[in-house]
């Protein structure tokens, strides 16, 4: 999996793993954009095709569910 910078706080808080899907070029706007995938603490794919801002919004939107998954995984490990 590709390492991404700038998501350590979200990864620690919600127990998610943020992975880059790659950089894509849009010929209509003549710009590139990077998209990301989110994996929950139980290593299941949560969402894909998100921008940097979209990753934060998605984590905040589903905070309760992500924290419950993180807690279950931590309890299973101990």
N, C-alpha and C positions, 0 to 999 in steps of 0.2 A: 504494500500500500504506500502511496505517496505521502510524505510528511507535509503538513501545512503549517504555516506560521500564523500566529495571531488568534488561534482558537484554544489555547491552553486553559484559559479561564472557563470557557464553556465546557471543555472536556472534563475539568475537575469538578465543576458545579453540578453538571447533569449526568456525568458518567458516559458521555457520548464520544464517538471517534469521528472526526471530520476528515474526509479524504478528498483530494482533488480529483475531478474527473478529467481535467485537462483544459487547455486554452483553445477557444474556438474563435474563428474569424467570421465576422458578419460582413459580407461584401456590400450590403445596402447602406450600412452606416460607416463602413471602412474602419471598423474598430475590432479589437479582440476582447473577449471576456472569458473569465475563468469560472467554471461551475464546480460545485462540490456535492458530495454525498454525505449523509449522516447515518452512522450506525449506532444503535442503542447499546446499552451496557451488556446486554445478552448477545451481542454480535449479530443482531438482525438488522437488515437494511431498513432505515426509518423513512428516509426521503432522499431524492436525488434531483439533480438539475437546478440547484440553488445558487444564487449569487452570495457574496460575502454577507451582505445585509440580510438576505433571506435565511441564512443559517441561523443568525441570532434571533430573528423573528420567529422562526420555526421552533427553536428551543424554548423561547419564552412562552409561545402559544401552548406547547405541550409539556410545560414544566412539571406539572403534577404527575403525569404518566411516566415521564422520563425519570423522575426522582424515585417513583415506586419501583421501576425496573432496576435502577441502580441499587436501591436498598435490598431487593430480593437477591440480586447477584452477590452483594457483599455478605449477606447473611448465609448464603449457600457456601461461600468460600470459608467462612469461619466455623 
